[in-house]
């Protein structure tokens, strides 16, 4: 039976549930104790064992005192450090792959609905979701359409001639800026890769001038390459700082502004976006209470934002994907007529063999300086980068090179397992090249189809 928690305790527990989906709270004597159920394979007993992890205690004032002894928790969080025998029992199977597809397409899908689609019990679906969350550090985020807010994405690549700023210095300079989506230290043709949002090229040029002449960057000799980005596959997470900035775009009816313009939001819409930006599975009723909305207002607002195309979907991001590193592959189109002939092969390559935990090409973008494709590819084994480059070089008209991401300075490369016929490469293969949805799905799932 669920216990009634004091407001402060209930609030603290909701925050804990954001990080520990399967946490539960019990009142013992005069305290509120939080535990989480987990399981792992026991090599000694040759079966999966379920155990309880003690997370900590919540005081009456809402203070959470975390457990000091965290050995069991560390074993779950660091599953890839377990012995091979222990890991075998936790390796995802075909059903887990399908659950990841469901969560990637719409993370708010109830576990019971996922269970019905996959022909498993609701309890099994909940257990498997919890296991996948722990194994891969899954967080739930919103995929937003930047263009619907009046912004375009741009890539900035910097090569330093001699000496360069430290990663911490770059982070300190860029992180407060709500228009910065991510920043990576790289090794290869450039040393720094930044993705930003800008309303137009004039705003972009002003932003670049301020950055290049700032105290941090002005002292280094460097070359800068800037290009627009057109996302074709995958997504670039929007940071919470951006949704906070959208308060400046809240529309209030007045004589001077009788109707909303593109990119303007209602106050309630901005609040829902900020609340759900990095917690897309937030409880709508909690949002209503925090902002004093009427019952059901947050849920209604969320669905209206989806209907208007500002929110593309609630999805997942794996913070611990099973990859060794990520490379940014530049596929420059130096012969457009050759590329047009090879477009079908290019789209096949970008979607084929995703039959792994997450899409092997996490992000594919068109860019314009020089004209071509940027592919963020996750490397799982030795020789992956060479193999991916060879695949792309097999297409006439491409000049291929790569840089390796050595550090995530701000944000990161979003990882998920999305199979959705609405994304551009799938649509192109179906509409222009006559593929059936079944054939596309078979390509995507590879050997696991």
Residue pairs with C-beta under 8 A, 6 or more apart in sequence:
3 25
3 26
3 27
5 13
5 25
5 32
6 60
8 60
8 61
8 62
9 25
9 32
9 58
9 59
9 60
9 62
11 62
12 58
12 62
12 63
12 64
13 23
13 25
13 32
13 34
13 58
14 283
14 286
15 64
16 23
16 34
16 55
16 58
16 64
17 23
18 279
18 282
20 34
20 36
20 55
21 129
21 130
21 133
22 36
22 37
22 38
22 126
22 130
23 34
23 35
23 36
23 55
24 34
24 35
24 36
24 37
25 32
25 33
25 34
25 35
25 58
26 32
26 33
26 35
27 33
31 57
31 58
31 59
32 57
32 58
32 59
33 54
33 56
33 57
33 58
34 54
34 55
34 56
34 57
34 58
34 64
35 52
35 53
35 54
35 55
36 52
36 53
36 55
37 50
37 51
37 52
37 53
37 130
38 50
38 51
38 52
38 53
38 72
38 76
38 130
38 131
38 134
39 48
39 49
39 50
39 51
39 127
39 131
40 48
40 49
40 51
40 75
40 76
40 79
40 82
40 86
40 89
40 90
41 47
41 48
41 49
41 85
41 86
41 87
41 88
41 89
41 90
42 48
42 49
42 86
42 89
43 83
43 85
43 86
47 89
48 89
51 72
53 72
53 73
53 76
54 67
54 69
54 72
55 66
55 67
55 73
56 64
56 65
56 66
56 67
57 64
57 65
58 64
58 65
59 65
67 73
75 82
76 134
77 134
77 137
79 87
79 90
79 134
79 135
80 87
80 320
80 322
82 90
90 131
90 135
92 100
92 132
92 135
92 357
94 448
95 118
95 120
95 128
96 128
96 131
96 132
97 355
97 357
97 417
97 448
98 118
99 114
99 118
99 125
99 128
99 129
99 132
100 132
100 316
100 357
100 358
100 416
100 417
101 417
101 418
101 419
102 109
102 114
102 117
102 118
103 109
103 114
103 129
103 132
103 138
103 315
103 316
103 416
104 315
104 316
104 416
104 417
104 418
104 419
105 313
105 315
105 418
105 419
105 420
106 313
106 314
106 315
107 140
107 280
107 281
107 313
107 314
107 315
107 316
108 280
108 281
108 314
111 122
111 125
111 126
111 129
112 122
112 125
114 125
114 129
115 121
115 122
115 124
115 125
118 125
120 128
132 138
135 320
136 318
136 319
136 320
136 321
136 322
136 357
136 415
137 318
137 319
137 320
138 316
138 317
138 318
138 319
139 278
139 279
139 316
139 317
139 319
140 279
140 280
140 281
140 314
140 315
140 316
140 317
141 237
141 277
141 278
141 279
141 280
141 314
141 315
141 316
141 317
141 414
142 238
142 273
142 276
142 277
142 280
142 311
142 313
142 314
142 315
143 235
143 237
143 311
143 312
143 313
143 314
143 315
144 238
144 273
144 310
144 311
144 312
145 309
145 310
145 311
145 312
146 152
146 153
146 197
146 238
148 262
148 263
148 308
148 309
148 310
149 246
149 249
149 263
149 310
150 199
150 262
150 263
151 179
151 197
151 198
151 199
151 263
152 197
152 198
152 199
152 200
152 228
152 229
153 181
153 195
153 196
153 197
153 228
153 229
153 230
153 231
153 236
153 365
154 195
154 196
154 197
154 198
154 204
154 226
154 227
154 228
154 229
155 193
155 194
155 195
155 226
155 227
155 228
155 229
155 365
155 367
155 374
156 192
156 193
156 194
156 195
156 196
156 208
156 224
156 225
156 226
157 189
157 190
157 192
157 193
157 194
157 224
157 225
157 226
158 190
158 191
158 192
158 193
158 194
158 222
158 223
158 224
158 225
159 189
159 190
159 191
159 222
159 223
160 191
160 192
160 220
160 221
160 222
161 220
161 221
161 222
161 223
162 220
162 221
163 220
164 191
164 192
164 220
164 222
165 173
165 216
165 217
165 220
167 185
167 407
167 409
169 216
170 183
170 185
170 192
170 216
170 409
171 183
171 409
171 410
173 211
173 214
173 216
174 180
174 183
174 194
174 409
174 410
175 241
175 410
176 241
177 196
177 241
178 239
178 241
178 242
178 244
178 245
179 196
179 197
179 198
179 207
179 242
179 245
180 194
180 195
180 196
180 239
180 410
181 195
181 196
181 197
181 236
181 237
181 238
181 239
181 242
181 410
181 411
182 194
182 195
182 236
182 237
182 408
182 409
182 410
182 411
182 412
182 413
183 192
183 193
183 194
183 195
183 409
183 410
183 411
184 192
184 193
184 194
184 328
184 405
184 406
184 407
184 408
184 409
185 191
185 192
185 405
185 406
185 407
185 409
186 192
186 193
186 328
186 403
186 404
186 405
186 406
187 403
187 404
187 406
188 401
188 402
188 403
188 404
189 330
189 401
189 403
190 225
190 403
193 328
193 403
193 405
195 229
195 236
196 204
196 207
197 242
198 204
198 207
204 226
208 224
208 226
211 217
212 218
212 224
225 369
226 369
227 367
227 368
227 369
228 367
228 368
229 236
229 365
229 366
229 367
229 374
230 365
230 366
230 367
231 363
231 364
231 365
232 350
232 364
232 365
232 366
232 373
232 423
232 424
232 425
233 350
233 351
233 359
233 361
233 363
233 364
233 423
233 424
233 425
234 359
234 361
234 362
234 363
234 364
234 376
234 414
234 418
235 312
235 315
235 363
235 414
236 363
236 414
237 278
237 317
237 411
237 412
237 414
238 277
239 277
239 278
239 410
239 411
240 274
240 277
240 278
242 277
243 270
243 273
243 274
243 277
244 274
246 265
246 270
246 273
246 274
247 270
249 263
249 264
249 265
249 270
250 264
250 265
250 266
250 267
250 270
251 257
251 260
251 261
251 264
251 265
251 266
252 267
260 266
265 273
266 301
268 291
268 293
268 297
268 298
268 301
269 301
269 304
269 305
269 310
271 287
271 291
272 287
272 298
272 301
272 302
272 305
273 305
273 310
273 311
275 282
275 287
275 290
275 298
276 282
276 287
276 302
276 314
280 314
280 315
281 314
284 296
284 298
284 299
284 302
285 295
285 298
287 293
287 298
288 294
288 295
288 296
288 297
288 298
291 298
302 311
305 311
306 312
306 313
315 416
315 418
316 416
317 412
317 414
317 415
317 416
318 357
318 358
318 415
318 416
319 412
321 357
321 358
321 378
321 415
322 356
322 357
322 358
322 380
323 358
323 378
323 379
323 380
323 415
324 379
324 380
324 381
325 378
325 379
325 404
325 405
326 362
326 376
326 377
326 378
326 379
326 404
326 405
326 413
327 376
327 377
327 379
327 385
327 388
327 402
327 403
327 404
327 405
328 374
328 375
328 376
328 377
328 402
328 403
328 404
328 405
329 374
329 375
329 376
329 377
329 385
329 388
329 389
329 392
329 400
329 401
329 402
330 372
330 373
330 374
330 400
330 401
330 402
330 403
331 372
331 373
331 374
331 375
331 392
331 395
331 398
331 399
331 400
332 370
332 371
332 372
332 398
332 399
332 400
332 401
333 339
333 370
333 371
333 372
333 373
333 397
333 398
333 399
334 370
334 397
334 398
334 399
335 396
335 397
336 371
336 397
337 397
338 395
338 396
338 397
339 346
339 395
339 396
339 397
339 398
340 397
341 396
341 397
342 395
342 396
342 397
342 398
343 428
344 429
344 433
345 394
345 395
346 373
346 392
346 395
347 425
347 428
347 429
347 433
348 429
348 443
349 391
349 392
349 395
350 361
350 364
350 375
350 425
351 425
351 426
351 429
351 440
351 443
351 444
352 443
352 444
352 446
353 360
353 446
354 360
354 361
354 417
354 419
354 444
354 445
354 446
355 444
355 445
355 446
355 447
355 448
355 449
356 380
356 417
356 446
357 417
358 378
358 415
358 416
358 417
359 415
359 416
359 417
359 418
360 377
360 378
360 380
360 388
361 375
361 376
361 377
361 378
362 376
362 377
362 378
362 413
362 414
362 415
362 416
363 374
363 375
363 376
363 413
363 414
364 373
364 374
364 375
364 376
364 425
365 373
365 374
365 375
366 372
366 373
366 374
367 373
367 374
372 398
372 399
375 388
375 392
376 413
377 384
377 385
377 388
378 413
378 415
379 385
385 402
385 404
389 400
389 402
392 398
392 400
393 400
405 413
419 441
419 444
419 445
420 426
421 427
421 430
421 437
421 440
426 440
429 435
429 440
430 436
430 437
430 440
441 449
442 449
